[in-house]
Amino acid sequence: MLTLLKKIIAVTALLSLPVSASASLISTEFDQVSYLENDIVTMDIFINNANADIAWLEFDLDFDDSQFMFSDFTFTDQVIANTWYSDAFDFIGLSPLTVQVEFADLWQDQLTSSFKLGSATFVAQMDAAPTTTIGYFETTDSNGNVVEAQSAQPVPEPASLAMFALALLFMLLRVKKQA
């Protein structure tokens, strides 16, 4: 009986520890799961919950250049209208794809903090499923100071913790009643 109570207390302690989670500033979405050789591959790139202080964004998007060859990058019209400079380039179709964006003042008023940055196209060099990773990454403010990429957002404490505490209370009452 005492062992059960110790287990319940240990589980409660573990569940009460703070948990934080965050999505990445940059996410990608391919138009298909897999491709055949010579297929055109389209990948959309999204910015998620960007810090309004970002003036410069630069990142490398690593891909397997034995499977896919970079072809072109197109920024959305909204991004072009709210940037001083935007470019995406590689070295003769090889990984990585480097993306650079210098945002105009008050860009977040038009783009908001989450938006589609643009689309990259590749040519499949063989039958394969695409994967990408973010390599080099930098965000700075208008003075060149490094800033947090994402704006802080409070994460609400889950209501399940309260439900768990209530269940624990009933279990303790049951154990006490049986004793």
Backbone bond lengths (Angstrom), bond angles and torsions (degrees), N, CA, C in turn:
res aa  C-N    CA-C-N  psi(-1)  N-CA   C-N-CA  omega(-1)  CA-C   N-CA-C  phi
1 M - - - 1.440 - - 1.532 109.84 -
2 L 1.345 115.55 -44.05 1.458 120.51 179.28 1.531 110.61 -65.60
3 T 1.353 116.94 -34.90 1.462 121.51 178.84 1.525 110.34 -64.32
4 L 1.327 116.95 -41.29 1.459 121.57 178.17 1.523 110.25 -61.59
5 L 1.315 116.23 -42.95 1.468 120.87 179.52 1.528 110.71 -63.42
6 K 1.334 117.34 -39.80 1.468 121.03 178.28 1.525 110.84 -64.66
7 K 1.333 116.97 -40.16 1.460 120.87 178.21 1.522 110.84 -64.15
8 I 1.306 115.96 -42.50 1.469 120.43 179.83 1.525 110.33 -62.90
9 I 1.301 117.05 -42.98 1.470 121.03 179.23 1.525 110.54 -65.31
10 A 1.332 117.69 -40.41 1.469 121.32 179.54 1.526 110.77 -64.21
11 V 1.324 117.17 -44.19 1.465 120.46 179.01 1.522 110.65 -64.54
12 T 1.315 116.98 -40.98 1.464 121.01 178.00 1.527 110.89 -61.45
13 A 1.311 116.45 -43.04 1.463 120.38 179.64 1.525 111.14 -62.55
14 L 1.334 116.59 -42.70 1.463 120.19 179.24 1.523 111.81 -64.56
15 L 1.313 117.14 -42.28 1.463 120.59 -178.32 1.520 112.96 -71.57
16 S 1.319 116.83 -20.78 1.457 118.63 -179.13 1.525 113.12 -86.44
17 L 1.339 117.55 -6.38 1.459 120.47 177.63 1.518 109.80 -66.85
18 P 1.331 117.97 143.36 1.462 119.58 -179.70 1.522 111.23 -66.45
19 V 1.309 115.35 141.69 1.452 122.16 179.51 1.514 107.63 -125.01
20 S 1.319 116.39 132.43 1.458 118.80 176.76 1.515 108.54 -122.94
21 A 1.318 114.54 147.02 1.452 120.31 178.98 1.514 107.83 -144.02
22 S 1.306 115.67 146.48 1.456 118.66 175.49 1.510 109.55 -150.62
23 A 1.290 114.74 146.08 1.456 120.09 175.20 1.522 107.36 -85.42
24 S 1.277 116.41 161.48 1.451 121.68 179.26 1.530 110.36 -73.56
25 L 1.320 116.68 151.42 1.462 121.36 175.54 1.522 109.73 -61.49
26 I 1.312 117.05 -37.27 1.463 121.78 -175.84 1.524 108.95 -114.16
27 S 1.324 115.47 128.74 1.465 119.81 174.00 1.522 108.37 -130.24
28 T 1.317 115.12 155.09 1.464 121.19 -178.89 1.515 109.84 -126.30
29 E 1.321 114.55 153.51 1.463 120.66 178.56 1.527 108.54 -144.32
30 F 1.328 115.89 121.59 1.466 120.82 178.84 1.520 109.72 -88.88
31 D 1.332 116.17 153.84 1.464 120.05 -179.63 1.525 112.85 -77.83
32 Q 1.333 118.28 -12.58 1.460 123.44 177.40 1.523 108.82 -145.40
33 V 1.315 115.78 164.31 1.467 120.99 178.79 1.522 111.32 -82.39
34 S 1.338 116.28 -37.13 1.465 120.07 179.18 1.530 109.12 -144.93
35 Y 1.335 115.00 163.95 1.457 120.95 -173.99 1.522 110.34 -136.53
36 L 1.325 114.47 154.31 1.461 121.53 174.12 1.529 108.49 -96.50
37 E 1.300 116.74 160.88 1.462 120.88 178.99 1.528 110.12 -53.78
38 N 1.332 116.01 135.98 1.469 126.65 179.82 1.531 114.42 73.92
39 D 1.336 118.70 4.98 1.466 120.85 173.67 1.524 109.51 -68.67
40 I 1.323 115.48 149.34 1.468 120.98 171.88 1.526 107.15 -85.35
41 V 1.314 115.64 127.10 1.459 123.01 -177.66 1.527 107.72 -106.59
42 T 1.328 116.89 126.12 1.463 120.79 177.64 1.522 109.25 -114.08
43 M 1.324 115.48 128.95 1.455 121.78 179.16 1.526 108.66 -125.55
44 D 1.330 116.57 121.49 1.461 121.14 174.86 1.520 108.85 -88.71
45 I 1.340 115.94 141.15 1.465 121.53 179.24 1.523 107.63 -116.57
46 F 1.332 115.25 130.18 1.461 122.09 -177.50 1.522 110.93 -118.91
47 I 1.314 115.42 146.95 1.462 123.07 172.43 1.521 106.37 -104.74
48 N 1.329 116.74 132.08 1.464 121.93 -174.35 1.527 111.31 -122.73
49 N 1.332 115.97 120.13 1.460 121.60 173.45 1.535 112.68 55.96
50 A 1.326 116.13 48.46 1.468 120.98 -177.04 1.527 111.70 -70.91
51 N 1.303 115.14 142.35 1.459 122.82 174.37 1.532 108.40 -67.32
52 A 1.326 117.60 129.88 1.466 122.17 -178.03 1.528 112.50 -65.19
53 D 1.337 118.37 -15.84 1.463 121.99 179.72 1.526 113.20 -80.56
54 I 1.328 117.93 -8.26 1.467 120.44 -178.72 1.528 109.49 -67.26
55 A 1.321 116.01 125.53 1.470 121.89 173.25 1.529 109.83 -110.35
56 W 1.329 116.91 -30.04 1.468 122.18 -178.54 1.520 108.99 -129.96
57 L 1.317 115.61 130.77 1.459 122.51 176.55 1.518 107.76 -128.32
58 E 1.315 115.61 127.59 1.463 120.45 176.31 1.515 108.57 -140.63
59 F 1.332 115.94 133.89 1.455 119.74 177.22 1.520 110.09 -153.45
60 D 1.327 114.07 155.04 1.458 121.88 174.31 1.521 107.81 -105.00
61 L 1.305 115.59 131.95 1.452 121.96 176.08 1.528 106.80 -106.53
62 D 1.326 115.21 107.38 1.464 120.51 -178.21 1.528 110.23 -83.36
63 F 1.315 116.20 136.99 1.457 122.02 176.89 1.521 108.15 -141.76
64 D 1.324 116.94 164.27 1.459 121.56 -179.33 1.526 108.63 -82.47
65 D 1.339 116.62 101.11 1.467 119.76 -175.70 1.527 113.34 -76.75
66 S 1.330 117.59 -1.77 1.466 118.61 170.28 1.529 110.11 -82.10
67 Q 1.342 116.05 -19.28 1.463 121.21 179.85 1.527 113.19 -103.88
68 F 1.332 116.49 -31.99 1.465 121.22 -174.73 1.520 110.65 -136.92
69 M 1.319 116.41 138.66 1.463 121.52 177.25 1.521 108.08 -114.42
70 F 1.346 115.68 126.82 1.459 120.46 179.91 1.522 110.11 -64.02
71 S 1.338 115.71 139.74 1.451 120.77 -179.06 1.530 112.26 -118.68
72 D 1.363 117.16 -51.90 1.465 119.42 -172.92 1.520 110.31 -159.30
73 F 1.327 115.80 155.31 1.465 121.74 173.48 1.518 108.16 -131.32
74 T 1.332 116.71 133.88 1.457 122.27 178.61 1.520 108.66 -124.74
75 F 1.332 116.68 118.74 1.462 121.14 174.18 1.525 108.58 -77.52
76 T 1.334 116.49 150.67 1.463 119.02 177.40 1.529 109.01 -69.07
77 D 1.326 116.58 157.32 1.468 121.38 178.37 1.519 111.30 -59.46
78 Q 1.341 117.07 -38.00 1.467 120.46 179.10 1.522 111.48 -63.74
79 V 1.326 117.27 -39.56 1.465 120.35 178.56 1.524 109.79 -66.61
80 I 1.311 117.32 -45.47 1.473 120.54 179.44 1.522 110.94 -59.33
81 A 1.323 117.73 -40.05 1.467 121.61 -179.19 1.530 112.90 -70.44
82 N 1.336 117.76 -16.79 1.465 120.99 -176.18 1.522 113.14 -119.62
83 T 1.332 116.31 25.21 1.461 120.42 177.09 1.525 109.72 -133.97
84 W 1.333 114.68 152.49 1.467 120.35 173.20 1.521 109.61 -85.62
85 Y 1.329 114.55 -31.04 1.466 120.31 -176.21 1.521 108.04 -150.79
86 S 1.320 116.85 136.27 1.462 121.36 174.26 1.523 108.21 -149.71
87 D 1.322 115.32 130.98 1.455 119.91 -179.17 1.528 109.05 -152.67
88 A 1.313 115.07 151.95 1.461 122.03 173.96 1.524 106.67 -140.44
89 F 1.318 116.30 130.89 1.462 119.47 -175.50 1.519 110.58 -152.27
90 D 1.315 114.66 164.89 1.453 122.44 176.64 1.521 107.54 -141.21
91 F 1.324 115.91 -170.72 1.453 120.88 176.48 1.521 107.89 -113.35
92 I 1.314 116.59 97.34 1.473 123.99 176.74 1.534 112.07 52.33
93 G 1.325 117.35 47.27 1.456 121.57 176.07 1.515 115.58 81.37
94 L 1.328 116.71 -0.44 1.458 120.73 -175.36 1.523 111.78 -95.16
95 S 1.318 115.15 156.98 1.456 122.64 177.73 1.527 109.63 -69.90
96 P 1.322 119.50 146.75 1.463 128.29 1.80 1.529 112.40 -91.01
97 L 1.318 114.52 165.61 1.460 122.44 169.37 1.520 105.79 -91.69
98 T 1.322 117.31 119.31 1.458 121.54 179.78 1.522 109.01 -98.34
99 V 1.335 115.66 128.73 1.464 121.69 179.63 1.527 107.79 -118.12
100 Q 1.342 115.63 129.32 1.470 121.72 179.32 1.530 109.21 -128.62
101 V 1.327 115.96 132.78 1.457 120.89 179.88 1.526 108.91 -139.40
102 E 1.337 116.40 127.18 1.461 121.15 171.11 1.530 106.31 -110.05
103 F 1.326 115.51 110.86 1.453 120.80 -175.98 1.523 112.02 -76.47
104 A 1.333 116.10 143.88 1.464 122.06 174.73 1.530 108.76 -73.80
105 D 1.323 116.32 162.98 1.456 120.63 177.10 1.524 109.87 -57.80
106 L 1.315 115.89 141.30 1.463 123.64 177.93 1.526 113.82 58.40
107 W 1.327 116.92 29.89 1.463 121.55 179.13 1.516 112.26 -55.46
108 Q 1.339 116.54 -35.14 1.459 120.37 -175.41 1.524 112.65 -66.47
109 D 1.340 118.06 -19.40 1.470 120.04 177.09 1.524 111.25 -67.87
110 Q 1.315 117.48 -32.43 1.464 121.72 -179.50 1.527 112.85 -95.89
111 L 1.322 116.60 -39.90 1.466 120.20 -175.34 1.525 112.74 -90.14
112 T 1.296 117.98 -20.39 1.464 125.30 -168.92 1.525 109.01 63.26
113 S 1.321 117.83 -175.40 1.466 119.40 -174.90 1.528 113.38 -83.62
114 S 1.321 117.43 -14.31 1.473 121.24 178.57 1.521 108.99 -130.32
115 F 1.325 116.12 127.08 1.460 120.07 -174.88 1.519 110.45 -161.22
116 K 1.328 115.49 165.14 1.461 120.97 174.79 1.519 107.69 -83.16
117 L 1.336 116.57 123.91 1.460 122.02 179.33 1.524 110.52 -77.72
118 G 1.322 117.23 -45.31 1.453 120.97 -178.88 1.507 111.31 169.59
119 S 1.338 115.19 -168.28 1.461 121.63 -178.72 1.519 110.53 -130.96
120 A 1.318 115.08 136.15 1.464 121.49 175.01 1.516 108.27 -107.63
121 T 1.329 116.37 142.48 1.462 120.14 174.60 1.522 109.01 -117.68
122 F 1.304 114.39 144.11 1.458 123.51 179.95 1.527 107.46 -132.33
123 V 1.325 116.22 165.63 1.453 121.73 171.46 1.527 106.53 -116.27
124 A 1.342 115.85 127.16 1.462 120.10 179.16 1.527 108.94 -69.52
125 Q 1.321 116.92 127.49 1.467 122.51 179.36 1.523 112.14 -89.02
126 M 1.347 115.48 -12.44 1.462 122.59 178.72 1.523 107.52 -163.25
127 D 1.314 117.68 171.75 1.459 121.19 174.74 1.530 107.07 -67.07
128 A 1.335 116.99 122.27 1.464 119.15 -175.89 1.520 111.37 -164.86
129 A 1.323 115.29 163.60 1.460 123.53 172.70 1.528 107.41 -106.63
130 P 1.331 118.20 128.32 1.466 120.14 -174.52 1.530 113.33 -77.81
131 T 1.312 114.60 146.10 1.461 122.10 171.19 1.524 107.60 -140.10
132 T 1.306 116.34 148.55 1.464 121.53 176.35 1.520 109.07 -137.79
133 T 1.305 115.41 154.85 1.459 122.08 172.90 1.516 108.16 -137.44
134 I 1.310 116.08 155.25 1.460 121.41 176.44 1.521 107.83 -89.29
135 G 1.321 115.68 124.45 1.462 120.95 177.39 1.529 108.85 -95.19
136 Y 1.329 116.09 -113.93 1.462 120.90 177.61 1.520 109.47 -58.12
137 F 1.348 116.16 141.38 1.461 120.54 -177.24 1.521 108.84 -150.69
138 E 1.347 116.91 132.74 1.462 120.49 178.59 1.525 110.52 -150.53
139 T 1.321 116.29 136.28 1.466 122.68 171.40 1.525 107.65 -130.68
140 T 1.339 115.94 130.37 1.458 120.40 178.86 1.524 109.55 -132.66
141 D 1.348 114.89 161.50 1.465 119.85 176.18 1.529 109.34 -88.57
142 S 1.324 117.40 -173.76 1.464 121.21 -175.91 1.531 113.16 -67.84
143 N 1.339 117.35 -14.37 1.464 121.23 177.09 1.528 112.21 -97.47
144 G 1.325 117.13 3.12 1.457 120.72 179.90 1.510 114.14 85.94
145 N 1.330 117.72 6.78 1.461 121.43 178.83 1.531 109.87 -82.73
146 V 1.309 116.33 137.90 1.463 120.79 178.10 1.522 108.63 -64.86
147 V 1.330 116.66 132.85 1.466 121.93 178.33 1.526 109.12 -125.69
148 E 1.313 114.87 158.86 1.460 120.39 175.08 1.522 108.64 -60.96
149 A 1.313 116.02 138.47 1.454 120.60 -177.01 1.519 112.81 -71.86
150 Q 1.316 116.88 -35.76 1.448 120.13 -176.88 1.522 110.22 -116.13
151 S 1.327 115.09 147.67 1.449 119.34 176.62 1.524 108.12 -76.99
152 A 1.322 115.09 144.02 1.459 120.04 -178.94 1.518 109.44 -72.54
153 Q 1.305 115.55 135.51 1.455 121.47 176.06 1.508 108.54 -130.97
154 P 1.331 116.84 133.04 1.463 118.53 178.77 1.525 110.75 -65.86
155 V 1.315 115.17 140.58 1.455 120.77 177.52 1.518 107.25 -104.89
156 P 1.332 117.73 117.21 1.461 119.02 -177.76 1.528 111.16 -66.75
157 E 1.327 115.29 144.21 1.456 120.40 177.77 1.523 107.83 -70.90
158 P 1.301 117.22 134.66 1.461 118.97 -175.61 1.528 112.69 -66.71
159 A 1.315 115.23 140.89 1.460 121.18 177.36 1.520 110.42 -66.95
160 S 1.324 116.88 -19.72 1.469 120.11 -179.70 1.527 111.65 -62.99
161 L 1.332 117.13 -27.44 1.463 119.63 178.03 1.528 109.81 -64.62
162 A 1.318 117.32 -40.93 1.463 121.03 177.78 1.531 110.01 -65.12
163 M 1.324 116.26 -41.07 1.469 119.47 178.58 1.527 110.36 -64.32
164 F 1.330 116.38 -39.30 1.451 120.17 178.88 1.528 110.64 -64.35
165 A 1.319 116.62 -41.77 1.467 120.81 178.91 1.528 110.46 -61.88
166 L 1.326 116.74 -40.09 1.457 120.72 178.37 1.532 110.38 -65.23
167 A 1.328 117.16 -42.92 1.462 120.81 177.48 1.524 110.78 -62.88
168 L 1.321 116.76 -39.03 1.462 121.03 177.72 1.523 110.70 -62.07
169 L 1.318 116.33 -42.32 1.457 121.15 179.28 1.526 110.28 -60.28
170 F 1.331 117.28 -46.48 1.466 120.35 178.47 1.519 111.82 -63.06
171 M 1.332 117.35 -38.22 1.468 120.38 178.02 1.519 111.26 -64.86
172 L 1.332 116.29 -41.24 1.467 120.17 178.84 1.519 110.57 -64.77
173 L 1.338 117.69 -39.66 1.460 121.36 178.28 1.529 109.88 -64.35
174 R 1.334 117.07 -39.09 1.452 121.26 179.58 1.522 110.98 -66.09
175 V 1.349 115.83 -43.33 1.472 119.94 178.74 1.521 109.84 -63.12
176 K 1.323 117.60 -41.45 1.466 122.38 -179.44 1.524 109.91 -65.67
177 K 1.331 117.03 -39.52 1.471 121.42 -178.96 1.523 110.58 -67.49
178 Q 1.331 118.15 -36.26 1.466 121.79 -179.76 1.518 111.85 -73.92
179 A 1.319 117.37 -23.35 1.473 120.41 -177.23 1.492 114.60 -77.24
